[in-house]
Amino acid sequence: MKTITHQETDKDLIEACQSGSKDAFEQLTHRYYEKAFGIAMVHLGNRDVALDISQEAFVRIYRNIAKLDAERPFGAWLYTITRNLCRNYVERQRKRRTVFSDFFAGNQQKLVEIPQESSDDLEQLERKRQLWDGLNQLSEADREIIVLKDFEDFSYKEIAEILGIPNGSVMSRLYYARKRLAKAVLQAVGSE
């Protein structure tokens, strides 16, 4: 493997990445991270979200660098990936608001089955608290897969890609995570 210097062209760095050089990828990241952040800031206007999107852009780039034609400009590829991540984020937020409003308007069965005694506002608030308490009792892996599917509305394929697991594992993990969430919520209800 070739030694990477700071004078390498983007093409050289991309080819080195495609040959397995982590140093080359670090160099590309260092060279372009501020650009990715700037793109995300322009699209989103939120520093924290822009930082997350920038990091996700480089995760996507790392996973897909082998597919990149080294002759094409890296900056354009970075822009396209970052812009698409921003668009996806905005769309998920829009959907998330809809999912949350639907969930808390009485469609709780999407996540767990919670007995509903009445539609009183106080009971609704209590159900929300029980759900969040239940989510907080889950392992990080269980909470993550529930959030990805039921809150962020990712497809099974997208979750498999994000978590690096097969589609069948996504379905299985989600099934058992939802069961554990239902159990945690029911235990919380029973202990009150």
Protein Blocks (a to p, Z undefined) as FASTA:
>chain_A
ZZddfkbcfklmmmmmmnopaklmmmmmmmmmmmmmmmmmmmnopaklmmmmmmmmmmmm
mmmmmmpcfkbcfklmmmmmmmmmmmmmmmmmmmmmmmmmmmmnopammmmccddfbfcf
klmmmmmmmmmmmmmmpcfklmmmmmmmmmnopafklmmmmnopafklmmmmmmmmmmmm
mmmmmmmmmmZZ
